[in-house]
């Protein structure tokens, strides 16, 4: 597939993802055409995954440090 087509597909997916997060109230509208308003749900997921992500990163860091100390 041509590079420009891949970039265009990526841009469309990026814009669609951004559109799903936009809250129509930000524009003073109420129709779905202005976005789905999923930002609050996405923010909840980000907040909920922060702790497990930090635990995972610390375990990987400890593991890498342990492996380096064996060398």
PDB file of N, CA, C and O in Angstrom:
ATOM      1  N   UNK A   1       0.847  -1.167   0.000  1.00  0.00           N
ATOM      2  CA  UNK A   1       0.000   0.000   0.000  1.00  0.00           C
ATOM      3  C   UNK A   1       0.899   1.238   0.000  1.00  0.00           C
ATOM      4  O   UNK A   1       1.938   1.264   0.659  1.00  0.00           O
ATOM      5  N   UNK A   2       0.496   2.226  -0.725  1.00  0.00           N
ATOM      6  CA  UNK A   2       1.278   3.446  -0.841  1.00  0.00           C
ATOM      7  C   UNK A   2       1.343   4.185   0.498  1.00  0.00           C
ATOM      8  O   UNK A   2       0.384   4.172   1.270  1.00  0.00           O
ATOM      9  N   UNK A   3       2.461   4.816   0.758  1.00  0.00           N
ATOM     10  CA  UNK A   3       2.679   5.501   2.034  1.00  0.00           C
ATOM     11  C   UNK A   3       1.647   6.594   2.282  1.00  0.00           C
ATOM     12  O   UNK A   3       1.174   6.751   3.408  1.00  0.00           O
ATOM     13  N   UNK A   4       1.298   7.339   1.263  1.00  0.00           N
ATOM     14  CA  UNK A   4       0.329   8.423   1.433  1.00  0.00           C
ATOM     15  C   UNK A   4      -1.040   7.876   1.840  1.00  0.00           C
ATOM     16  O   UNK A   4      -1.741   8.493   2.642  1.00  0.00           O
ATOM     17  N   UNK A   5      -1.419   6.731   1.294  1.00  0.00           N
ATOM     18  CA  UNK A   5      -2.704   6.124   1.645  1.00  0.00           C
ATOM     19  C   UNK A   5      -2.682   5.684   3.114  1.00  0.00           C
ATOM     20  O   UNK A   5      -3.659   5.873   3.840  1.00  0.00           O
ATOM     21  N   UNK A   6      -1.561   5.096   3.542  1.00  0.00           N
ATOM     22  CA  UNK A   6      -1.439   4.682   4.947  1.00  0.00           C
ATOM     23  C   UNK A   6      -1.515   5.891   5.870  1.00  0.00           C
ATOM     24  O   UNK A   6      -2.154   5.830   6.920  1.00  0.00           O
ATOM     25  N   UNK A   7      -0.875   6.979   5.490  1.00  0.00           N
ATOM     26  CA  UNK A   7      -0.916   8.185   6.309  1.00  0.00           C
ATOM     27  C   UNK A   7      -2.328   8.759   6.363  1.00  0.00           C
ATOM     28  O   UNK A   7      -2.762   9.237   7.411  1.00  0.00           O
ATOM     29  N   UNK A   8      -3.044   8.716   5.248  1.00  0.00           N
ATOM     30  CA  UNK A   8      -4.417   9.208   5.208  1.00  0.00           C
ATOM     31  C   UNK A   8      -5.332   8.365   6.097  1.00  0.00           C
ATOM     32  O   UNK A   8      -6.180   8.902   6.809  1.00  0.00           O
ATOM     33  N   UNK A   9      -5.156   7.043   6.051  1.00  0.00           N
ATOM     34  CA  UNK A   9      -5.946   6.154   6.900  1.00  0.00           C
ATOM     35  C   UNK A   9      -5.641   6.447   8.369  1.00  0.00           C
ATOM     36  O   UNK A   9      -6.555   6.507   9.191  1.00  0.00           O
ATOM     37  N   UNK A  10      -4.373   6.627   8.700  1.00  0.00           N
ATOM     38  CA  UNK A  10      -3.985   6.962  10.066  1.00  0.00           C
ATOM     39  C   UNK A  10      -4.582   8.273  10.524  1.00  0.00           C
ATOM     40  O   UNK A  10      -5.010   8.393  11.672  1.00  0.00           O
ATOM     41  N   UNK A  11      -4.619   9.265   9.637  1.00  0.00           N
ATOM     42  CA  UNK A  11      -5.199  10.565   9.976  1.00  0.00           C
ATOM     43  C   UNK A  11      -6.701  10.453  10.224  1.00  0.00           C
ATOM     44  O   UNK A  11      -7.229  11.076  11.145  1.00  0.00           O
ATOM     45  N   UNK A  12      -7.380   9.667   9.409  1.00  0.00           N
ATOM     46  CA  UNK A  12      -8.823   9.465   9.588  1.00  0.00           C
ATOM     47  C   UNK A  12      -9.098   8.791  10.928  1.00  0.00           C
ATOM     48  O   UNK A  12     -10.021   9.182  11.643  1.00  0.00           O
ATOM     49  N   UNK A  13      -8.298   7.775  11.272  1.00  0.00           N
ATOM     50  CA  UNK A  13      -8.482   7.092  12.555  1.00  0.00           C
ATOM     51  C   UNK A  13      -8.201   8.045  13.706  1.00  0.00           C
ATOM     52  O   UNK A  13      -8.918   8.031  14.707  1.00  0.00           O
ATOM     53  N   UNK A  14      -7.163   8.878  13.579  1.00  0.00           N
ATOM     54  CA  UNK A  14      -6.836   9.865  14.610  1.00  0.00           C
ATOM     55  C   UNK A  14      -7.983  10.852  14.806  1.00  0.00           C
ATOM     56  O   UNK A  14      -8.362  11.144  15.940  1.00  0.00           O
ATOM     57  N   UNK A  15      -8.527  11.358  13.724  1.00  0.00           N
ATOM     58  CA  UNK A  15      -9.624  12.316  13.822  1.00  0.00           C
ATOM     59  C   UNK A  15     -10.884  11.673  14.407  1.00  0.00           C
ATOM     60  O   UNK A  15     -11.603  12.304  15.181  1.00  0.00           O
ATOM     61  N   UNK A  16     -11.147  10.422  14.039  1.00  0.00           N
ATOM     62  CA  UNK A  16     -12.303   9.726  14.590  1.00  0.00           C
ATOM     63  C   UNK A  16     -12.143   9.528  16.091  1.00  0.00           C
ATOM     64  O   UNK A  16     -13.092   9.720  16.851  1.00  0.00           O
ATOM     65  N   UNK A  17     -10.946   9.144  16.519  1.00  0.00           N
ATOM     66  CA  UNK A  17     -10.691   8.983  17.946  1.00  0.00           C
ATOM     67  C   UNK A  17     -10.859  10.283  18.701  1.00  0.00           C
ATOM     68  O   UNK A  17     -11.432  10.297  19.790  1.00  0.00           O
ATOM     69  N   UNK A  18     -10.365  11.383  18.136  1.00  0.00           N
ATOM     70  CA  UNK A  18     -10.510  12.690  18.779  1.00  0.00           C
ATOM     71  C   UNK A  18     -11.981  13.095  18.825  1.00  0.00           C
ATOM     72  O   UNK A  18     -12.428  13.676  19.814  1.00  0.00           O
ATOM     73  N   UNK A  19     -12.732  12.798  17.775  1.00  0.00           N
ATOM     74  CA  UNK A  19     -14.149  13.151  17.719  1.00  0.00           C
ATOM     75  C   UNK A  19     -14.938  12.430  18.807  1.00  0.00           C
ATOM     76  O   UNK A  19     -15.864  13.002  19.381  1.00  0.00           O
ATOM     77  N   UNK A  20     -14.576  11.168  19.097  1.00  0.00           N
ATOM     78  CA  UNK A  20     -15.317  10.429  20.119  1.00  0.00           C
ATOM     79  C   UNK A  20     -15.104  11.030  21.507  1.00  0.00           C
ATOM     80  O   UNK A  20     -15.961  10.882  22.378  1.00  0.00           O
ATOM     81  N   UNK A  21     -13.980  11.701  21.723  1.00  0.00           N
ATOM     82  CA  UNK A  21     -13.686  12.266  23.036  1.00  0.00           C
ATOM     83  C   UNK A  21     -14.313  13.637  23.251  1.00  0.00           C
ATOM     84  O   UNK A  21     -14.522  14.046  24.393  1.00  0.00           O
ATOM     85  N   UNK A  22     -14.615  14.347  22.179  1.00  0.00           N
ATOM     86  CA  UNK A  22     -15.114  15.718  22.291  1.00  0.00           C
ATOM     87  C   UNK A  22     -16.525  15.728  22.870  1.00  0.00           C
ATOM     88  O   UNK A  22     -17.393  14.963  22.449  1.00  0.00           O
ATOM     89  N   UNK A  23     -16.731  16.597  23.828  1.00  0.00           N
ATOM     90  CA  UNK A  23     -18.045  16.756  24.446  1.00  0.00           C
ATOM     91  C   UNK A  23     -18.799  17.850  23.692  1.00  0.00           C
ATOM     92  O   UNK A  23     -18.293  18.966  23.581  1.00  0.00           O
ATOM     93  N   UNK A  24     -19.993  17.564  23.172  1.00  0.00           N
ATOM     94  CA  UNK A  24     -20.742  18.589  22.437  1.00  0.00           C
ATOM     95  C   UNK A  24     -20.981  19.861  23.251  1.00  0.00           C
ATOM     96  O   UNK A  24     -21.118  20.943  22.681  1.00  0.00           O
ATOM     97  N   UNK A  25     -21.031  19.738  24.576  1.00  0.00           N
ATOM     98  CA  UNK A  25     -21.260  20.914  25.427  1.00  0.00           C
ATOM     99  C   UNK A  25     -20.109  21.909  25.313  1.00  0.00           C
ATOM    100  O   UNK A  25     -20.292  23.098  25.575  1.00  0.00           O
ATOM    101  N   UNK A  26     -18.918  21.431  24.922  1.00  0.00           N
ATOM    102  CA  UNK A  26     -17.773  22.336  24.749  1.00  0.00           C
ATOM    103  C   UNK A  26     -18.069  23.375  23.683  1.00  0.00           C
ATOM    104  O   UNK A  26     -17.528  24.480  23.715  1.00  0.00           O
ATOM    105  N   UNK A  27     -18.935  23.014  22.732  1.00  0.00           N
ATOM    106  CA  UNK A  27     -19.282  23.919  21.642  1.00  0.00           C
ATOM    107  C   UNK A  27     -20.670  24.507  21.804  1.00  0.00           C
ATOM    108  O   UNK A  27     -21.166  25.186  20.905  1.00  0.00           O
ATOM    109  N   UNK A  28     -21.298  24.255  22.936  1.00  0.00           N
ATOM    110  CA  UNK A  28     -22.636  24.764  23.176  1.00  0.00           C
ATOM    111  C   UNK A  28     -23.699  24.053  22.363  1.00  0.00           C
ATOM    112  O   UNK A  28     -24.767  24.610  22.110  1.00  0.00           O
ATOM    113  N   UNK A  29     -23.415  22.835  21.956  1.00  0.00           N
ATOM    114  CA  UNK A  29     -24.345  22.058  21.139  1.00  0.00           C
ATOM    115  C   UNK A  29     -24.764  20.811  21.899  1.00  0.00           C
ATOM    116  O   UNK A  29     -24.204  20.491  22.948  1.00  0.00           O
ATOM    117  N   UNK A  30     -25.754  20.112  21.362  1.00  0.00           N
ATOM    118  CA  UNK A  30     -26.181  18.876  22.007  1.00  0.00           C
ATOM    119  C   UNK A  30     -26.266  17.710  21.029  1.00  0.00           C
ATOM    120  O   UNK A  30     -26.571  16.594  21.448  1.00  0.00           O
ATOM    121  N   UNK A  31     -26.011  17.928  19.759  1.00  0.00           N
ATOM    122  CA  UNK A  31     -26.140  16.858  18.775  1.00  0.00           C
ATOM    123  C   UNK A  31     -24.921  15.950  18.735  1.00  0.00           C
ATOM    124  O   UNK A  31     -23.819  16.359  19.101  1.00  0.00           O
ATOM    125  N   UNK A  32     -25.124  14.715  18.288  1.00  0.00           N
ATOM    126  CA  UNK A  32     -24.045  13.738  18.207  1.00  0.00           C
ATOM    127  C   UNK A  32     -22.991  14.144  17.187  1.00  0.00           C
ATOM    128  O   UNK A  32     -21.850  13.691  17.264  1.00  0.00           O
ATOM    129  N   UNK A  33     -23.355  14.983  16.244  1.00  0.00           N
ATOM    130  CA  UNK A  33     -22.434  15.376  15.182  1.00  0.00           C
ATOM    131  C   UNK A  33     -21.228  16.140  15.751  1.00  0.00           C
ATOM    132  O   UNK A  33     -20.178  16.215  15.114  1.00  0.00           O
ATOM    133  N   UNK A  34     -21.389  16.704  16.952  1.00  0.00           N
ATOM    134  CA  UNK A  34     -20.313  17.474  17.564  1.00  0.00           C
ATOM    135  C   UNK A  34     -19.409  16.619  18.433  1.00  0.00           C
ATOM    136  O   UNK A  34     -18.449  17.138  19.003  1.00  0.00           O
ATOM    137  N   UNK A  35     -19.677  15.352  18.552  1.00  0.00           N
ATOM    138  CA  UNK A  35     -18.845  14.446  19.341  1.00  0.00           C
ATOM    139  C   UNK A  35     -19.686  13.588  20.260  1.00  0.00           C
ATOM    140  O   UNK A  35     -20.883  13.822  20.431  1.00  0.00           O
ATOM    141  N   UNK A  36     -19.050  12.593  20.848  1.00  0.00           N
ATOM    142  CA  UNK A  36     -19.770  11.659  21.706  1.00  0.00           C
ATOM    143  C   UNK A  36     -19.587  11.936  23.184  1.00  0.00           C
ATOM    144  O   UNK A  36     -20.342  11.410  24.003  1.00  0.00           O
ATOM    145  N   UNK A  37     -18.616  12.738  23.543  1.00  0.00           N
ATOM    146  CA  UNK A  37     -18.416  13.076  24.953  1.00  0.00           C
ATOM    147  C   UNK A  37     -17.865  11.936  25.778  1.00  0.00           C
ATOM    148  O   UNK A  37     -18.247  11.785  26.938  1.00  0.00           O
ATOM    149  N   UNK A  38     -16.981  11.130  25.221  1.00  0.00           N
ATOM    150  CA  UNK A  38     -16.412  10.002  25.942  1.00  0.00           C
ATOM    151  C   UNK A  38     -15.197  10.379  26.763  1.00  0.00           C
ATOM    152  O   UNK A  38     -14.570   9.507  27.363  1.00  0.00           O
ATOM    153  N   UNK A  39     -14.846  11.664  26.807  1.00  0.00           N
ATOM    154  CA  UNK A  39     -13.636  12.059  27.526  1.00  0.00           C
ATOM    155  C   UNK A  39     -13.708  11.675  28.999  1.00  0.00           C
ATOM    156  O   UNK A  39     -12.709  11.225  29.562  1.00  0.00           O
ATOM    157  N   UNK A  40     -14.859  11.840  29.632  1.00  0.00           N
ATOM    158  CA  UNK A  40     -14.955  11.513  31.063  1.00  0.00           C
ATOM    159  C   UNK A  40     -14.714  10.022  31.292  1.00  0.00           C
ATOM    160  O   UNK A  40     -14.078   9.645  32.275  1.00  0.00           O
ATOM    161  N   UNK A  41     -15.210   9.183  30.406  1.00  0.00           N
ATOM    162  CA  UNK A  41     -14.983   7.735  30.528  1.00  0.00           C
ATOM    163  C   UNK A  41     -13.511   7.404  30.279  1.00  0.00           C
ATOM    164  O   UNK A  41     -12.925   6.576  30.976  1.00  0.00           O
ATOM    165  N   UNK A  42     -12.925   8.059  29.283  1.00  0.00           N
ATOM    166  CA  UNK A  42     -11.518   7.828  28.976  1.00  0.00           C
ATOM    167  C   UNK A  42     -10.651   8.273  30.145  1.00  0.00           C
ATOM    168  O   UNK A  42      -9.688   7.589  30.491  1.00  0.00           O
ATOM    169  N   UNK A  43     -10.971   9.396  30.752  1.00  0.00           N
ATOM    170  CA  UNK A  43     -10.200   9.885  31.892  1.00  0.00           C
ATOM    171  C   UNK A  43     -10.296   8.913  33.066  1.00  0.00           C
ATOM    172  O   UNK A  43      -9.315   8.711  33.781  1.00  0.00           O
ATOM    173  N   UNK A  44     -11.469   8.309  33.273  1.00  0.00           N
ATOM    174  CA  UNK A  44     -11.616   7.309  34.329  1.00  0.00           C
ATOM    175  C   UNK A  44     -10.710   6.103  34.069  1.00  0.00           C
ATOM    176  O   UNK A  44     -10.099   5.573  34.997  1.00  0.00           O
ATOM    177  N   UNK A  45     -10.623   5.676  32.821  1.00  0.00           N
ATOM    178  CA  UNK A  45      -9.762   4.549  32.466  1.00  0.00           C
ATOM    179  C   UNK A  45      -8.297   4.899  32.698  1.00  0.00           C
ATOM    180  O   UNK A  45      -7.533   4.082  33.212  1.00  0.00           O
ATOM    181  N   UNK A  46      -7.909   6.110  32.320  1.00  0.00           N
ATOM    182  CA  UNK A  46      -6.522   6.545  32.518  1.00  0.00           C
ATOM    183  C   UNK A  46      -6.193   6.569  34.008  1.00  0.00           C
ATOM    184  O   UNK A  46      -5.142   6.082  34.423  1.00  0.00           O
ATOM    185  N   UNK A  47      -7.093   7.136  34.812  1.00  0.00           N
ATOM    186  CA  UNK A  47      -6.859   7.201  36.256  1.00  0.00           C
ATOM    187  C   UNK A  47      -6.813   5.799  36.868  1.00  0.00           C
ATOM    188  O   UNK A  47      -6.006   5.533  37.759  1.00  0.00           O
ATOM    189  N   UNK A  48      -7.670   4.917  36.392  1.00  0.00           N
ATOM    190  CA  UNK A  48      -7.717   3.562  36.935  1.00  0.00           C
ATOM    191  C   UNK A  48      -6.534   2.706  36.537  1.00  0.00           C
ATOM    192  O   UNK A  48      -6.183   1.767  37.251  1.00  0.00           O
ATOM    193  N   UNK A  49      -5.914   3.012  35.409  1.00  0.00           N
ATOM    194  CA  UNK A  49      -4.793   2.196  34.958  1.00  0.00           C
ATOM    195  C   UNK A  49      -3.445   2.748  35.398  1.00  0.00           C
ATOM    196  O   UNK A  49      -2.418   2.105  35.179  1.00  0.00           O
ATOM    197  N   UNK A  50      -3.427   3.913  36.008  1.00  0.00           N
ATOM    198  CA  UNK A  50      -2.164   4.520  36.420  1.00  0.00           C
ATOM    199  C   UNK A  50      -1.452   3.681  37.481  1.00  0.00           C
ATOM    200  O   UNK A  50      -0.247   3.451  37.370  1.00  0.00           O
ATOM    201  N   UNK A  51      -2.154   3.231  38.483  1.00  0.00           N
ATOM    202  CA  UNK A  51      -1.552   2.413  39.539  1.00  0.00           C
ATOM    203  C   UNK A  51      -0.953   1.116  39.017  1.00  0.00           C
ATOM    204  O   UNK A  51       0.225   0.853  39.254  1.00  0.00           O
ATOM    205  N   UNK A  52      -1.739   0.287  38.304  1.00  0.00           N
ATOM    206  CA  UNK A  52      -1.168  -0.949  37.758  1.00  0.00           C
ATOM    207  C   UNK A  52       0.001  -0.696  36.805  1.00  0.00           C
ATOM    208  O   UNK A  52       0.945  -1.484  36.768  1.00  0.00           O
ATOM    209  N   UNK A  53      -0.051   0.388  36.036  1.00  0.00           N
ATOM    210  CA  UNK A  53       1.048   0.699  35.128  1.00  0.00           C
ATOM    211  C   UNK A  53       2.321   1.017  35.915  1.00  0.00           C
ATOM    212  O   UNK A  53       3.406   0.574  35.539  1.00  0.00           O
ATOM    213  N   UNK A  54       2.196   1.776  36.998  1.00  0.00           N
ATOM    214  CA  UNK A  54       3.366   2.096  37.812  1.00  0.00           C
ATOM    215  C   UNK A  54       3.937   0.839  38.472  1.00  0.00           C
ATOM    216  O   UNK A  54       5.156   0.692  38.563  1.00  0.00           O
ATOM    217  N   UNK A  55       3.075  -0.060  38.929  1.00  0.00           N
ATOM    218  CA  UNK A  55       3.538  -1.317  39.510  1.00  0.00           C
ATOM    219  C   UNK A  55       4.289  -2.127  38.460  1.00  0.00           C
ATOM    220  O   UNK A  55       5.369  -2.647  38.739  1.00  0.00           O
ATOM    221  N   UNK A  56       3.736  -2.240  37.264  1.00  0.00           N
ATOM    222  CA  UNK A  56       4.388  -2.989  36.195  1.00  0.00           C
ATOM    223  C   UNK A  56       5.740  -2.381  35.841  1.00  0.00           C
ATOM    224  O   UNK A  56       6.724  -3.101  35.677  1.00  0.00           O
ATOM    225  N   UNK A  57       5.789  -1.049  35.724  1.00  0.00           N
ATOM    226  CA  UNK A  57       7.050  -0.392  35.387  1.00  0.00           C
ATOM    227  C   UNK A  57       8.094  -0.608  36.474  1.00  0.00           C
ATOM    228  O   UNK A  57       9.271  -0.798  36.166  1.00  0.00           O
ATOM    229  N   UNK A  58       7.685  -0.582  37.738  1.00  0.00           N
ATOM    230  CA  UNK A  58       8.647  -0.796  38.814  1.00  0.00           C
ATOM    231  C   UNK A  58       9.162  -2.229  38.822  1.00  0.00           C
ATOM    232  O   UNK A  58      10.344  -2.453  39.085  1.00  0.00           O
ATOM    233  N   UNK A  59       8.300  -3.204  38.539  1.00  0.00           N
ATOM    234  CA  UNK A  59       8.741  -4.599  38.482  1.00  0.00           C
ATOM    235  C   UNK A  59       9.740  -4.783  37.342  1.00  0.00           C
ATOM    236  O   UNK A  59      10.753  -5.460  37.513  1.00  0.00           O
ATOM    237  N   UNK A  60       9.465  -4.190  36.186  1.00  0.00           N
ATOM    238  CA  UNK A  60      10.396  -4.279  35.057  1.00  0.00           C
ATOM    239  C   UNK A  60      11.716  -3.610  35.413  1.00  0.00           C
ATOM    240  O   UNK A  60      12.780  -4.143  35.099  1.00  0.00           O
ATOM    241  N   UNK A  61      11.667  -2.458  36.060  1.00  0.00           N
ATOM    242  CA  UNK A  61      12.883  -1.752  36.455  1.00  0.00           C
ATOM    243  C   UNK A  61      13.712  -2.593  37.426  1.00  0.00           C
ATOM    244  O   UNK A  61      14.930  -2.692  37.279  1.00  0.00           O
ATOM    245  N   UNK A  62      13.051  -3.200  38.419  1.00  0.00           N
ATOM    246  CA  UNK A  62      13.753  -4.050  39.379  1.00  0.00           C
ATOM    247  C   UNK A  62      14.359  -5.257  38.677  1.00  0.00           C
ATOM    248  O   UNK A  62      15.488  -5.650  38.972  1.00  0.00           O
ATOM    249  N   UNK A  63      13.608  -5.847  37.746  1.00  0.00           N
ATOM    250  CA  UNK A  63      14.092  -7.019  37.019  1.00  0.00           C
ATOM    251  C   UNK A  63      15.320  -6.667  36.179  1.00  0.00           C
ATOM    252  O   UNK A  63      16.299  -7.413  36.171  1.00  0.00           O
ATOM    253  N   UNK A  64      15.275  -5.533  35.471  1.00  0.00           N
ATOM    254  CA  UNK A  64      16.411  -5.115  34.652  1.00  0.00           C
ATOM    255  C   UNK A  64      17.619  -4.834  35.539  1.00  0.00           C
ATOM    256  O   UNK A  64      18.737  -5.217  35.192  1.00  0.00           O
ATOM    257  N   UNK A  65      17.418  -4.182  36.660  1.00  0.00           N
ATOM    258  CA  UNK A  65      18.526  -3.887  37.587  1.00  0.00           C
ATOM    259  C   UNK A  65      19.120  -5.191  38.117  1.00  0.00           C
ATOM    260  O   UNK A  65      20.341  -5.307  38.220  1.00  0.00           O
ATOM    261  N   UNK A  66      18.291  -6.163  38.451  1.00  0.00           N
ATOM    262  CA  UNK A  66      18.768  -7.461  38.929  1.00  0.00           C
ATOM    263  C   UNK A  66      19.580  -8.155  37.854  1.00  0.00           C
ATOM    264  O   UNK A  66      20.651  -8.688  38.144  1.00  0.00           O
ATOM    265  N   UNK A  67      19.099  -8.162  36.620  1.00  0.00           N
ATOM    266  CA  UNK A  67      19.806  -8.822  35.530  1.00  0.00           C
ATOM    267  C   UNK A  67      21.151  -8.150  35.259  1.00  0.00           C
ATOM    268  O   UNK A  67      22.134  -8.832  34.967  1.00  0.00           O
ATOM    269  N   UNK A  68      21.204  -6.817  35.354  1.00  0.00           N
ATOM    270  CA  UNK A  68      22.462  -6.099  35.144  1.00  0.00           C
ATOM    271  C   UNK A  68      23.460  -6.419  36.251  1.00  0.00           C
ATOM    272  O   UNK A  68      24.664  -6.472  35.997  1.00  0.00           O
ATOM    273  N   UNK A  69      22.978  -6.634  37.476  1.00  0.00           N
ATOM    274  CA  UNK A  69      23.885  -6.905  38.585  1.00  0.00           C
ATOM    275  C   UNK A  69      24.522  -8.303  38.456  1.00  0.00           C
ATOM    276  O   UNK A  69      25.593  -8.543  39.012  1.00  0.00           O
ATOM    277  N   UNK A  70      23.870  -9.223  37.728  1.00  0.00           N
ATOM    278  CA  UNK A  70      24.436 -10.551  37.540  1.00  0.00           C
ATOM    279  C   UNK A  70      25.590 -10.543  36.558  1.00  0.00           C
ATOM    280  O   UNK A  70      26.414 -11.457  36.579  1.00  0.00           O
ATOM    281  N   UNK A  71      25.674  -9.542  35.701  1.00  0.00           N
ATOM    282  CA  UNK A  71      26.720  -9.498  34.666  1.00  0.00           C
ATOM    283  C   UNK A  71      28.018  -8.992  35.183  1.00  0.00           C
ATOM    284  O   UNK A  71      28.989  -8.899  34.431  1.00  0.00           O
TER     285      UNK A  71
END
